[in-house]
Amino acid sequence: MTMPIFDSHLDLASNALFLDRDLLLPLDALAESERGMDDLPYRGRPTLSLPEMRCAGVRLCSPTVLARVRPEIRSAAAVPRSAIDYVTGEAAHAMGLAQIAYYEVLAARGELVIITTAKELDAFVRELPVGLPDNDLAPIGCILSMEGADPVLSPDQAALWWERGLRFASLVHYGDGRYAGGTGSTAGLTSDGRELLRAFEELGIILDLTHLSEPAFYEAMESFPGAVLASHNNCRHLVPGDRQFSDEQIRLIVERDGVIGVACDAWMLYPGWERGVTQPDVVSLEALVDHIDHICNLAGNADHVAIGSDLDGLYGWEQTPHDLRSIADLQKLPQMLRRRGYEAGQIEGIMHGNWIHFFGRNLPAHGG
């Protein structure tokens, strides 16, 4: 039996559409299907598929819509192009809708249940057994999210995404975006960004603070009165860099009754990690527990931290802790947390309960 997990950040559609992965395959078969492929460093090193998620006890997750606008990639010889990058907003918009369609197809097949209201979440959770058998084939509950708002062509288009099931979104990924400065930028919110936040507030879309530049973070916290979360973010106190939150930022999220999902990307867990150079044996899942500990110490409780693994977010097990080769290895966390002195209720909160309570408070009560 395994403990249920709610993972707040999984780029499932990106894997399926950008990497052409069949996420219905068992993990070993998925890895084998990429044997001999060398176009990307993470080929043949996946950590998740839908069957593996079920084995891992991932009963709820937030799968993403992710497509970036980067006009500079027209000069492909000078600017590295990622699989998620597009020259125009129209192309990013179309790809975003394609990713929503992918989730809708999986839902029609009974692989996923797309949850849009607190009533639907409560009904789904009520059906969860206390423990889960490894051969469980039930659909996985999903609350749809967007990583970077580039697929939203204009603020007045936010309603379209709400109608298609989107319930939380961040404004930007890396660099300077249409709506805000992101990781690696010092820009704040743009005028379009402020207008988009007003649309989020009116619709009830939750703001994901992940990837905001520090100026944009503080401007958003000041101007946006709605619910906030951080789907996949760690602590700057432990691993320096603007991709991580400072203690002050964490305290502000706690004051807003938000939750932070800790991420498993090794460069966010090990100071000085160099992609393609540093090897996984330098870091273990205990580092992830260090970040959980730090957030709990700042909050004074264990109510504001959860799991936002970001596994297979354009990397594989070549860039995870050495004891994480599959999303199922997240089941090692409860024992690690027990050794740190966490009680059963606190561990359940970190593994799933904190996200369930957060979305139960902040999703619309019911449809219509």
Secondary structure, 3 states (H helix, E strand, C coil): CECCEEEEEECHHHHHHCCCCCCCCCHHHHHHHCCCCCCCCCCCCCCCCHHHHHHHCEEEEEEEECCEECHHHHCCCCCCCCCCEECCHHHHHHHHHHHHHHHHHHHHCCCEEECCCHHHHHHHHHCCCCCECCCCCCCEEECCEECCCCCCCCHHHHHHHHHCCCCEECCCCECECCCEEEECCCCCECHHHHHHHHHHHHHCCEEECCCECHHHHHHHHHHCCCCEEECCCCECCCCCCCCCECHHHHHHHHHCCCCEEECCCHHHCCCCCCCCCCCHHHCCCHHHHHHHHHHHHHHCCCCCEEECCCCCCCCCHHHCCCCCCCHHHHHHHHHHHHHCCCCHHHHHHHHHHHHHHHHHHHCCCCCC
